[in-house]
Amino acid sequence: MKPLSDYLSGRNLVDDFANYAERFGLRRRNNLIIRSHALLENYINSRIVYNILDEQAWNQYLNQRDPDIKAAVEAFGRPLLRR
């Protein structure tokens, strides 16, 4: 999951997604895209991880930035699972 995550983070998929939507008639709203960029990027990348790998990798991707999950893992004294 980590190599795919690193690869996806280097791509500008949010802009590609917005361009795709604009070609099919959805009006581009740059201010909202800028404000929601991190959320959009995380969602788009997570769906790619899910479709290429599996549900376990998808859960790991979603949970890698979650502060509550990190705190729970540290409380149990185990490092985060890596694939």
Secondary structure, 3 states (H helix, E strand, C coil): CHHHHHHHHCCCHHHHHHHHHHHCCCCCCHHHHHHCHHHHHHHHHHHHHHHHCCHHHHHHHHHCCCHHHHHHHHHHCCCCCCC
